[in-house]
Amino acid sequence: MAAKAEADAILTKADADAQVVDRFAREMEMRRIEVSKVRAYGDRTIFVPSDGPGAQMGNYLAIGMAAGLGSDDHRMT
């Protein structure tokens, strides 16, 4: 029952956050989220973005390596 109440509260907060259109208010909410993450994980934690050029490059390298491995196997037979 407590988990259901907590889930409902999170859903209500998410709905309210989605309706905010003021750019400054959105930026302040992002900063509050950052502070919450640091508080939860500790001040020595480094957060690495999982999206963007670095993550995409890793995916491309993995795909290229997999394609290269497949082509090497084909040439040997």
PDB file of N, CA, C and O in Angstrom, chain B, residues numbered from 101:
ATOM      1  N   MET B 101       0.822  -1.183   0.000  1.00  0.00           N
ATOM      2  CA  MET B 101       0.000   0.000   0.000  1.00  0.00           C
ATOM      3  C   MET B 101       0.879   1.265   0.000  1.00  0.00           C
ATOM      4  O   MET B 101       0.568   2.249  -0.670  1.00  0.00           O
ATOM      5  N   ALA B 102       1.969   1.217   0.756  1.00  0.00           N
ATOM      6  CA  ALA B 102       2.878   2.374   0.792  1.00  0.00           C
ATOM      7  C   ALA B 102       3.561   2.557  -0.568  1.00  0.00           C
ATOM      8  O   ALA B 102       3.761   3.682  -1.025  1.00  0.00           O
ATOM      9  N   ALA B 103       3.916   1.438  -1.209  1.00  0.00           N
ATOM     10  CA  ALA B 103       4.556   1.520  -2.523  1.00  0.00           C
ATOM     11  C   ALA B 103       3.603   2.129  -3.547  1.00  0.00           C
ATOM     12  O   ALA B 103       4.030   2.915  -4.393  1.00  0.00           O
ATOM     13  N   LYS B 104       2.327   1.780  -3.483  1.00  0.00           N
ATOM     14  CA  LYS B 104       1.334   2.344  -4.404  1.00  0.00           C
ATOM     15  C   LYS B 104       1.191   3.842  -4.184  1.00  0.00           C
ATOM     16  O   LYS B 104       1.107   4.604  -5.147  1.00  0.00           O
ATOM     17  N   ALA B 105       1.164   4.272  -2.928  1.00  0.00           N
ATOM     18  CA  ALA B 105       1.058   5.704  -2.614  1.00  0.00           C
ATOM     19  C   ALA B 105       2.291   6.450  -3.109  1.00  0.00           C
ATOM     20  O   ALA B 105       2.183   7.553  -3.645  1.00  0.00           O
ATOM     21  N   GLU B 106       3.461   5.844  -2.929  1.00  0.00           N
ATOM     22  CA  GLU B 106       4.698   6.481  -3.406  1.00  0.00           C
ATOM     23  C   GLU B 106       4.718   6.569  -4.923  1.00  0.00           C
ATOM     24  O   GLU B 106       5.135   7.583  -5.482  1.00  0.00           O
ATOM     25  N   ALA B 107       4.270   5.513  -5.591  1.00  0.00           N
ATOM     26  CA  ALA B 107       4.208   5.527  -7.058  1.00  0.00           C
ATOM     27  C   ALA B 107       3.234   6.590  -7.552  1.00  0.00           C
ATOM     28  O   ALA B 107       3.513   7.283  -8.530  1.00  0.00           O
ATOM     29  N   ASP B 108       2.101   6.720  -6.885  1.00  0.00           N
ATOM     30  CA  ASP B 108       1.129   7.754  -7.263  1.00  0.00           C
ATOM     31  C   ASP B 108       1.707   9.153  -7.067  1.00  0.00           C
ATOM     32  O   ASP B 108       1.476  10.045  -7.883  1.00  0.00           O
ATOM     33  N   ALA B 109       2.453   9.342  -5.992  1.00  0.00           N
ATOM     34  CA  ALA B 109       3.063  10.647  -5.736  1.00  0.00           C
ATOM     35  C   ALA B 109       4.102  10.977  -6.798  1.00  0.00           C
ATOM     36  O   ALA B 109       4.182  12.115  -7.261  1.00  0.00           O
ATOM     37  N   ILE B 110       4.892   9.990  -7.183  1.00  0.00           N
ATOM     38  CA  ILE B 110       5.896  10.200  -8.235  1.00  0.00           C
ATOM     39  C   ILE B 110       5.218  10.539  -9.550  1.00  0.00           C
ATOM     40  O   ILE B 110       5.671  11.429 -10.269  1.00  0.00           O
ATOM     41  N   LEU B 111       4.140   9.840  -9.870  1.00  0.00           N
ATOM     42  CA  LEU B 111       3.396  10.104 -11.108  1.00  0.00           C
ATOM     43  C   LEU B 111       2.805  11.514 -11.104  1.00  0.00           C
ATOM     44  O   LEU B 111       2.860  12.218 -12.113  1.00  0.00           O
ATOM     45  N   THR B 112       2.246  11.920  -9.976  1.00  0.00           N
ATOM     46  CA  THR B 112       1.675  13.263  -9.867  1.00  0.00           C
ATOM     47  C   THR B 112       2.759  14.325 -10.043  1.00  0.00           C
ATOM     48  O   THR B 112       2.543  15.322 -10.733  1.00  0.00           O
ATOM     49  N   LYS B 113       3.933  14.118  -9.421  1.00  0.00           N
ATOM     50  CA  LYS B 113       5.037  15.077  -9.558  1.00  0.00           C
ATOM     51  C   LYS B 113       5.546  15.126 -10.995  1.00  0.00           C
ATOM     52  O   LYS B 113       5.859  16.200 -11.509  1.00  0.00           O
ATOM     53  N   ALA B 114       5.628  13.965 -11.643  1.00  0.00           N
ATOM     54  CA  ALA B 114       6.083  13.931 -13.032  1.00  0.00           C
ATOM     55  C   ALA B 114       5.107  14.667 -13.944  1.00  0.00           C
ATOM     56  O   ALA B 114       5.522  15.388 -14.851  1.00  0.00           O
ATOM     57  N   ASP B 115       3.815  14.484 -13.704  1.00  0.00           N
ATOM     58  CA  ASP B 115       2.812  15.205 -14.498  1.00  0.00           C
ATOM     59  C   ASP B 115       2.933  16.713 -14.298  1.00  0.00           C
ATOM     60  O   ASP B 115       2.845  17.478 -15.258  1.00  0.00           O
ATOM     61  N   ALA B 116       3.133  17.137 -13.058  1.00  0.00           N
ATOM     62  CA  ALA B 116       3.277  18.569 -12.772  1.00  0.00           C
ATOM     63  C   ALA B 116       4.552  19.117 -13.420  1.00  0.00           C
ATOM     64  O   ALA B 116       4.543  20.215 -13.976  1.00  0.00           O
ATOM     65  N   ASP B 117       5.633  18.365 -13.351  1.00  0.00           N
ATOM     66  CA  ASP B 117       6.890  18.805 -13.974  1.00  0.00           C
ATOM     67  C   ASP B 117       6.762  18.921 -15.484  1.00  0.00           C
ATOM     68  O   ASP B 117       7.357  19.814 -16.087  1.00  0.00           O
ATOM     69  N   ALA B 118       5.999  18.037 -16.099  1.00  0.00           N
ATOM     70  CA  ALA B 118       5.832  18.055 -17.549  1.00  0.00           C
ATOM     71  C   ALA B 118       5.069  19.293 -18.022  1.00  0.00           C
ATOM     72  O   ALA B 118       5.210  19.713 -19.171  1.00  0.00           O
ATOM     73  N   GLN B 119       4.276  19.864 -17.147  1.00  0.00           N
ATOM     74  CA  GLN B 119       3.473  21.026 -17.528  1.00  0.00           C
ATOM     75  C   GLN B 119       4.218  22.351 -17.355  1.00  0.00           C
ATOM     76  O   GLN B 119       3.695  23.401 -17.730  1.00  0.00           O
ATOM     77  N   VAL B 120       5.421  22.319 -16.797  1.00  0.00           N
ATOM     78  CA  VAL B 120       6.207  23.552 -16.602  1.00  0.00           C
ATOM     79  C   VAL B 120       6.775  23.986 -17.953  1.00  0.00           C
ATOM     80  O   VAL B 120       7.449  23.207 -18.627  1.00  0.00           O
ATOM     81  N   VAL B 121       6.501  25.228 -18.343  1.00  0.00           N
ATOM     82  CA  VAL B 121       6.979  25.732 -19.623  1.00  0.00           C
ATOM     83  C   VAL B 121       8.030  26.832 -19.456  1.00  0.00           C
ATOM     84  O   VAL B 121       8.668  27.224 -20.433  1.00  0.00           O
ATOM     85  N   ASP B 122       8.217  27.330 -18.242  1.00  0.00           N
ATOM     86  CA  ASP B 122       9.202  28.370 -17.983  1.00  0.00           C
ATOM     87  C   ASP B 122      10.611  27.769 -18.055  1.00  0.00           C
ATOM     88  O   ASP B 122      10.921  26.804 -17.357  1.00  0.00           O
ATOM     89  N   ARG B 123      11.445  28.347 -18.897  1.00  0.00           N
ATOM     90  CA  ARG B 123      12.793  27.816 -19.114  1.00  0.00           C
ATOM     91  C   ARG B 123      13.643  27.859 -17.843  1.00  0.00           C
ATOM     92  O   ARG B 123      14.378  26.914 -17.555  1.00  0.00           O
ATOM     93  N   PHE B 124      13.547  28.941 -17.089  1.00  0.00           N
ATOM     94  CA  PHE B 124      14.307  29.068 -15.852  1.00  0.00           C
ATOM     95  C   PHE B 124      13.878  28.012 -14.839  1.00  0.00           C
ATOM     96  O   PHE B 124      14.720  27.416 -14.167  1.00  0.00           O
ATOM     97  N   ALA B 125      12.581  27.779 -14.728  1.00  0.00           N
ATOM     98  CA  ALA B 125      12.073  26.777 -13.785  1.00  0.00           C
ATOM     99  C   ALA B 125      12.550  25.376 -14.165  1.00  0.00           C
ATOM    100  O   ALA B 125      12.888  24.578 -13.291  1.00  0.00           O
ATOM    101  N   ARG B 126      12.579  25.078 -15.453  1.00  0.00           N
ATOM    102  CA  ARG B 126      13.081  23.775 -15.904  1.00  0.00           C
ATOM    103  C   ARG B 126      14.565  23.617 -15.577  1.00  0.00           C
ATOM    104  O   ARG B 126      15.002  22.554 -15.136  1.00  0.00           O
ATOM    105  N   GLU B 127      15.329  24.677 -15.797  1.00  0.00           N
ATOM    106  CA  GLU B 127      16.759  24.635 -15.492  1.00  0.00           C
ATOM    107  C   GLU B 127      16.990  24.423 -14.001  1.00  0.00           C
ATOM    108  O   GLU B 127      17.873  23.658 -13.614  1.00  0.00           O
ATOM    109  N   MET B 128      16.213  25.087 -13.167  1.00  0.00           N
ATOM    110  CA  MET B 128      16.345  24.917 -11.718  1.00  0.00           C
ATOM    111  C   MET B 128      15.988  23.488 -11.305  1.00  0.00           C
ATOM    112  O   MET B 128      16.614  22.934 -10.402  1.00  0.00           O
ATOM    113  N   GLU B 129      15.013  22.903 -11.940  1.00  0.00           N
ATOM    114  CA  GLU B 129      14.644  21.515 -11.630  1.00  0.00           C
ATOM    115  C   GLU B 129      15.781  20.567 -12.014  1.00  0.00           C
ATOM    116  O   GLU B 129      16.063  19.612 -11.289  1.00  0.00           O
ATOM    117  N   MET B 130      16.430  20.824 -13.143  1.00  0.00           N
ATOM    118  CA  MET B 130      17.568  19.995 -13.537  1.00  0.00           C
ATOM    119  C   MET B 130      18.693  20.102 -12.512  1.00  0.00           C
ATOM    120  O   MET B 130      19.345  19.106 -12.200  1.00  0.00           O
ATOM    121  N   ARG B 131      18.920  21.290 -11.995  1.00  0.00           N
ATOM    122  CA  ARG B 131      19.958  21.480 -10.971  1.00  0.00           C
ATOM    123  C   ARG B 131      19.588  20.750  -9.687  1.00  0.00           C
ATOM    124  O   ARG B 131      20.455  20.175  -9.030  1.00  0.00           O
ATOM    125  N   ARG B 132      18.288  20.766  -9.318  1.00  0.00           N
ATOM    126  CA  ARG B 132      17.849  20.033  -8.127  1.00  0.00           C
ATOM    127  C   ARG B 132      18.058  18.538  -8.301  1.00  0.00           C
ATOM    128  O   ARG B 132      18.411  17.846  -7.346  1.00  0.00           O
ATOM    129  N   ILE B 133      17.845  18.038  -9.500  1.00  0.00           N
ATOM    130  CA  ILE B 133      18.075  16.620  -9.774  1.00  0.00           C
ATOM    131  C   ILE B 133      19.554  16.288  -9.630  1.00  0.00           C
ATOM    132  O   ILE B 133      19.906  15.246  -9.077  1.00  0.00           O
ATOM    133  N   GLU B 134      20.425  17.172 -10.125  1.00  0.00           N
ATOM    134  CA  GLU B 134      21.866  16.965  -9.993  1.00  0.00           C
ATOM    135  C   GLU B 134      22.272  16.918  -8.521  1.00  0.00           C
ATOM    136  O   GLU B 134      23.064  16.066  -8.118  1.00  0.00           O
ATOM    137  N   VAL B 135      21.735  17.822  -7.732  1.00  0.00           N
ATOM    138  CA  VAL B 135      22.046  17.849  -6.305  1.00  0.00           C
ATOM    139  C   VAL B 135      21.565  16.560  -5.638  1.00  0.00           C
ATOM    140  O   VAL B 135      22.259  16.011  -4.782  1.00  0.00           O
ATOM    141  N   SER B 136      20.398  16.082  -6.019  1.00  0.00           N
ATOM    142  CA  SER B 136      19.868  14.837  -5.453  1.00  0.00           C
ATOM    143  C   SER B 136      20.756  13.651  -5.821  1.00  0.00           C
ATOM    144  O   SER B 136      20.983  12.767  -4.994  1.00  0.00           O
ATOM    145  N   LYS B 137      21.258  13.625  -7.053  1.00  0.00           N
ATOM    146  CA  LYS B 137      22.151  12.536  -7.468  1.00  0.00           C
ATOM    147  C   LYS B 137      23.439  12.548  -6.666  1.00  0.00           C
ATOM    148  O   LYS B 137      23.908  11.499  -6.225  1.00  0.00           O
ATOM    149  N   VAL B 138      24.010  13.722  -6.476  1.00  0.00           N
ATOM    150  CA  VAL B 138      25.249  13.820  -5.712  1.00  0.00           C
ATOM    151  C   VAL B 138      24.997  13.399  -4.266  1.00  0.00           C
ATOM    152  O   VAL B 138      25.819  12.704  -3.668  1.00  0.00           O
ATOM    153  N   ARG B 139      23.873  13.814  -3.712  1.00  0.00           N
ATOM    154  CA  ARG B 139      23.536  13.435  -2.342  1.00  0.00           C
ATOM    155  C   ARG B 139      23.356  11.923  -2.233  1.00  0.00           C
ATOM    156  O   ARG B 139      23.764  11.323  -1.238  1.00  0.00           O
ATOM    157  N   ALA B 140      22.753  11.304  -3.241  1.00  0.00           N
ATOM    158  CA  ALA B 140      22.489   9.865  -3.194  1.00  0.00           C
ATOM    159  C   ALA B 140      23.750   9.033  -3.397  1.00  0.00           C
ATOM    160  O   ALA B 140      23.927   8.013  -2.730  1.00  0.00           O
ATOM    161  N   TYR B 141      24.630   9.451  -4.309  1.00  0.00           N
ATOM    162  CA  TYR B 141      25.788   8.635  -4.664  1.00  0.00           C
ATOM    163  C   TYR B 141      27.090   9.085  -4.000  1.00  0.00           C
ATOM    164  O   TYR B 141      28.058   8.325  -3.971  1.00  0.00           O
ATOM    165  N   GLY B 142      27.127  10.285  -3.475  1.00  0.00           N
ATOM    166  CA  GLY B 142      28.335  10.786  -2.835  1.00  0.00           C
ATOM    167  C   GLY B 142      29.039  11.815  -3.703  1.00  0.00           C
ATOM    168  O   GLY B 142      28.867  11.849  -4.922  1.00  0.00           O
ATOM    169  N   ASP B 143      29.831  12.650  -3.052  1.00  0.00           N
ATOM    170  CA  ASP B 143      30.458  13.751  -3.778  1.00  0.00           C
ATOM    171  C   ASP B 143      31.703  13.338  -4.555  1.00  0.00           C
ATOM    172  O   ASP B 143      32.286  14.167  -5.252  1.00  0.00           O
ATOM    173  N   ARG B 144      32.123  12.090  -4.455  1.00  0.00           N
ATOM    174  CA  ARG B 144      33.285  11.615  -5.217  1.00  0.00           C
ATOM    175  C   ARG B 144      32.878  10.834  -6.470  1.00  0.00           C
ATOM    176  O   ARG B 144      33.736  10.310  -7.180  1.00  0.00           O
ATOM    177  N   THR B 145      31.597  10.757  -6.738  1.00  0.00           N
ATOM    178  CA  THR B 145      31.094  10.036  -7.899  1.00  0.00           C
ATOM    179  C   THR B 145      31.215  10.905  -9.148  1.00  0.00           C
ATOM    180  O   THR B 145      30.954  12.108  -9.107  1.00  0.00           O
ATOM    181  N   ILE B 146      31.611  10.287 -10.249  1.00  0.00           N
ATOM    182  CA  ILE B 146      31.693  10.991 -11.531  1.00  0.00           C
ATOM    183  C   ILE B 146      30.583  10.465 -12.424  1.00  0.00           C
ATOM    184  O   ILE B 146      30.505   9.263 -12.678  1.00  0.00           O
ATOM    185  N   PHE B 147      29.732  11.348 -12.896  1.00  0.00           N
ATOM    186  CA  PHE B 147      28.636  10.965 -13.773  1.00  0.00           C
ATOM    187  C   PHE B 147      29.070  11.164 -15.219  1.00  0.00           C
ATOM    188  O   PHE B 147      29.448  12.267 -15.613  1.00  0.00           O
ATOM    189  N   VAL B 148      29.014  10.106 -16.000  1.00  0.00           N
ATOM    190  CA  VAL B 148      29.420  10.148 -17.396  1.00  0.00           C
ATOM    191  C   VAL B 148      28.166  10.103 -18.252  1.00  0.00           C
ATOM    192  O   VAL B 148      27.325   9.227 -18.049  1.00  0.00           O
ATOM    193  N   PRO B 149      28.012  11.022 -19.207  1.00  0.00           N
ATOM    194  CA  PRO B 149      26.820  10.990 -20.055  1.00  0.00           C
ATOM    195  C   PRO B 149      26.749   9.696 -20.860  1.00  0.00           C
ATOM    196  O   PRO B 149      27.746   9.233 -21.414  1.00  0.00           O
ATOM    197  N   SER B 150      25.559   9.132 -20.910  1.00  0.00           N
ATOM    198  CA  SER B 150      25.393   7.882 -21.658  1.00  0.00           C
ATOM    199  C   SER B 150      24.865   8.130 -23.067  1.00  0.00           C
ATOM    200  O   SER B 150      24.661   7.189 -23.835  1.00  0.00           O
ATOM    201  N   ASP B 151      24.649   9.381 -23.399  1.00  0.00           N
ATOM    202  CA  ASP B 151      24.243   9.709 -24.759  1.00  0.00           C
ATOM    203  C   ASP B 151      25.182  10.786 -25.288  1.00  0.00           C
ATOM    204  O   ASP B 151      25.900  11.426 -24.521  1.00  0.00           O
ATOM    205  N   GLY B 152      25.170  10.975 -26.561  1.00  0.00           N
ATOM    206  CA  GLY B 152      26.060  11.964 -27.154  1.00  0.00           C
ATOM    207  C   GLY B 152      27.135  11.314 -28.001  1.00  0.00           C
ATOM    208  O   GLY B 152      27.094  10.107 -28.236  1.00  0.00           O
ATOM    209  N   PRO B 153      28.090  12.093 -28.459  1.00  0.00           N
ATOM    210  CA  PRO B 153      29.105  11.583 -29.397  1.00  0.00           C
ATOM    211  C   PRO B 153      29.935  10.430 -28.841  1.00  0.00           C
ATOM    212  O   PRO B 153      30.257   9.494 -29.573  1.00  0.00           O
ATOM    213  N   GLY B 154      30.286  10.485 -27.552  1.00  0.00           N
ATOM    214  CA  GLY B 154      31.109   9.426 -26.978  1.00  0.00           C
ATOM    215  C   GLY B 154      30.409   8.077 -26.971  1.00  0.00           C
ATOM    216  O   GLY B 154      31.009   7.061 -27.322  1.00  0.00           O
ATOM    217  N   ALA B 155      29.162   8.063 -26.580  1.00  0.00           N
ATOM    218  CA  ALA B 155      28.410   6.810 -26.536  1.00  0.00           C
ATOM    219  C   ALA B 155      28.165   6.287 -27.948  1.00  0.00           C
ATOM    220  O   ALA B 155      28.236   5.081 -28.184  1.00  0.00           O
ATOM    221  N   GLN B 156      27.883   7.173 -28.870  1.00  0.00           N
ATOM    222  CA  GLN B 156      27.645   6.746 -30.248  1.00  0.00           C
ATOM    223  C   GLN B 156      28.919   6.171 -30.857  1.00  0.00           C
ATOM    224  O   GLN B 156      28.861   5.196 -31.607  1.00  0.00           O
ATOM    225  N   MET B 157      30.064   6.762 -30.544  1.00  0.00           N
ATOM    226  CA  MET B 157      31.314   6.263 -31.088  1.00  0.00           C
ATOM    227  C   MET B 157      31.579   4.843 -30.588  1.00  0.00           C
ATOM    228  O   MET B 157      32.047   3.993 -31.345  1.00  0.00           O
ATOM    229  N   GLY B 158      31.279   4.586 -29.315  1.00  0.00           N
ATOM    230  CA  GLY B 158      31.440   3.241 -28.779  1.00  0.00           C
ATOM    231  C   GLY B 158      30.573   2.235 -29.506  1.00  0.00           C
ATOM    232  O   GLY B 158      31.008   1.118 -29.784  1.00  0.00           O
ATOM    233  N   ASN B 159      29.345   2.629 -29.813  1.00  0.00           N
ATOM    234  CA  ASN B 159      28.447   1.737 -30.553  1.00  0.00           C
ATOM    235  C   ASN B 159      28.981   1.477 -31.958  1.00  0.00           C
ATOM    236  O   ASN B 159      28.950   0.344 -32.439  1.00  0.00           O
ATOM    237  N   TYR B 160      29.470   2.525 -32.609  1.00  0.00           N
ATOM    238  CA  TYR B 160      29.995   2.355 -33.967  1.00  0.00           C
ATOM    239  C   TYR B 160      31.233   1.458 -33.975  1.00  0.00           C
ATOM    240  O   TYR B 160      31.402   0.633 -34.873  1.00  0.00           O
ATOM    241  N   LEU B 161      32.092   1.622 -32.974  1.00  0.00           N
ATOM    242  CA  LEU B 161      33.275   0.770 -32.885  1.00  0.00           C
ATOM    243  C   LEU B 161      32.878  -0.689 -32.678  1.00  0.00           C
ATOM    244  O   LEU B 161      33.449  -1.585 -33.299  1.00  0.00           O
ATOM    245  N   ALA B 162      31.908  -0.925 -31.812  1.00  0.00           N
ATOM    246  CA  ALA B 162      31.468  -2.294 -31.557  1.00  0.00           C
ATOM    247  C   ALA B 162      30.860  -2.915 -32.810  1.00  0.00           C
ATOM    248  O   ALA B 162      31.122  -4.079 -33.112  1.00  0.00           O
ATOM    249  N   ILE B 163      30.061  -2.158 -33.532  1.00  0.00           N
ATOM    250  CA  ILE B 163      29.455  -2.671 -34.767  1.00  0.00           C
ATOM    251  C   ILE B 163      30.538  -2.949 -35.804  1.00  0.00           C
ATOM    252  O   ILE B 163      30.502  -3.972 -36.487  1.00  0.00           O
ATOM    253  N   GLY B 164      31.509  -2.029 -35.918  1.00  0.00           N
ATOM    254  CA  GLY B 164      32.600  -2.224 -36.874  1.00  0.00           C
ATOM    255  C   GLY B 164      33.431  -3.445 -36.545  1.00  0.00           C
ATOM    256  O   GLY B 164      33.823  -4.193 -37.441  1.00  0.00           O
ATOM    257  N   MET B 165      33.706  -3.653 -35.257  1.00  0.00           N
ATOM    258  CA  MET B 165      34.476  -4.826 -34.866  1.00  0.00           C
ATOM    259  C   MET B 165      33.709  -6.110 -35.156  1.00  0.00           C
ATOM    260  O   MET B 165      34.281  -7.093 -35.627  1.00  0.00           O
ATOM    261  N   ALA B 166      32.414  -6.091 -34.872  1.00  0.00           N
ATOM    262  CA  ALA B 166      31.593  -7.279 -35.130  1.00  0.00           C
ATOM    263  C   ALA B 166      31.529  -7.565 -36.620  1.00  0.00           C
ATOM    264  O   ALA B 166      31.595  -8.723 -37.033  1.00  0.00           O
ATOM    265  N   ALA B 167      31.403  -6.530 -37.427  1.00  0.00           N
ATOM    266  CA  ALA B 167      31.362  -6.724 -38.880  1.00  0.00           C
ATOM    267  C   ALA B 167      32.698  -7.251 -39.380  1.00  0.00           C
ATOM    268  O   ALA B 167      32.746  -8.116 -40.255  1.00  0.00           O
ATOM    269  N   GLY B 168      33.785  -6.724 -38.818  1.00  0.00           N
ATOM    270  CA  GLY B 168      35.108  -7.186 -39.213  1.00  0.00           C
ATOM    271  C   GLY B 168      35.341  -8.635 -38.829  1.00  0.00           C
ATOM    272  O   GLY B 168      35.945  -9.386 -39.595  1.00  0.00           O
ATOM    273  N   LEU B 169      34.874  -9.041 -37.658  1.00  0.00           N
ATOM    274  CA  LEU B 169      35.030 -10.429 -37.237  1.00  0.00           C
ATOM    275  C   LEU B 169      34.260 -11.366 -38.156  1.00  0.00           C
ATOM    276  O   LEU B 169      34.739 -12.442 -38.512  1.00  0.00           O
ATOM    277  N   GLY B 170      33.076 -10.945 -38.528  1.00  0.00           N
ATOM    278  CA  GLY B 170      32.278 -11.769 -39.430  1.00  0.00           C
ATOM    279  C   GLY B 170      32.928 -11.910 -40.789  1.00  0.00           C
ATOM    280  O   GLY B 170      32.879 -12.985 -41.386  1.00  0.00           O
ATOM    281  N   SER B 171      33.534 -10.850 -41.291  1.00  0.00           N
ATOM    282  CA  SER B 171      34.152 -10.914 -42.616  1.00  0.00           C
ATOM    283  C   SER B 171      35.426 -11.734 -42.568  1.00  0.00           C
ATOM    284  O   SER B 171      35.750 -12.414 -43.542  1.00  0.00           O
ATOM    285  N   ASP B 172      36.165 -11.690 -41.453  1.00  0.00           N
ATOM    286  CA  ASP B 172      37.373 -12.521 -41.320  1.00  0.00           C
ATOM    287  C   ASP B 172      37.014 -13.997 -41.324  1.00  0.00           C
ATOM    288  O   ASP B 172      37.704 -14.797 -41.957  1.00  0.00           O
ATOM    289  N   ASP B 173      35.966 -14.366 -40.643  1.00  0.00           N
ATOM    290  CA  ASP B 173      35.539 -15.770 -40.612  1.00  0.00           C
ATOM    291  C   ASP B 173      35.145 -16.236 -42.021  1.00  0.00           C
ATOM    292  O   ASP B 173      35.419 -17.374 -42.401  1.00  0.00           O
ATOM    293  N   HIS B 174      34.514 -15.366 -42.774  1.00  0.00           N
ATOM    294  CA  HIS B 174      34.050 -15.731 -44.109  1.00  0.00           C
ATOM    295  C   HIS B 174      35.243 -15.945 -45.050  1.00  0.00           C
ATOM    296  O   HIS B 174      35.216 -16.856 -45.878  1.00  0.00           O
ATOM    297  N   ARG B 175      36.276 -15.124 -44.933  1.00  0.00           N
ATOM    298  CA  ARG B 175      37.443 -15.238 -45.806  1.00  0.00           C
ATOM    299  C   ARG B 175      38.253 -16.502 -45.533  1.00  0.00           C
ATOM    300  O   ARG B 175      38.855 -17.055 -46.454  1.00  0.00           O
ATOM    301  N   MET B 176      38.278 -16.960 -44.309  1.00  0.00           N
ATOM    302  CA  MET B 176      39.098 -18.116 -43.951  1.00  0.00           C
ATOM    303  C   MET B 176      38.527 -19.421 -44.496  1.00  0.00           C
ATOM    304  O   MET B 176      39.284 -20.374 -44.681  1.00  0.00           O
ATOM    305  N   THR B 177      37.262 -19.503 -44.753  1.00  0.00           N
ATOM    306  CA  THR B 177      36.667 -20.771 -45.213  1.00  0.00           C
ATOM    307  C   THR B 177      36.641 -20.887 -46.687  1.00  0.00           C
ATOM    308  O   THR B 177      36.172 -21.894 -47.219  1.00  0.00           O
TER     309      THR B 177
END
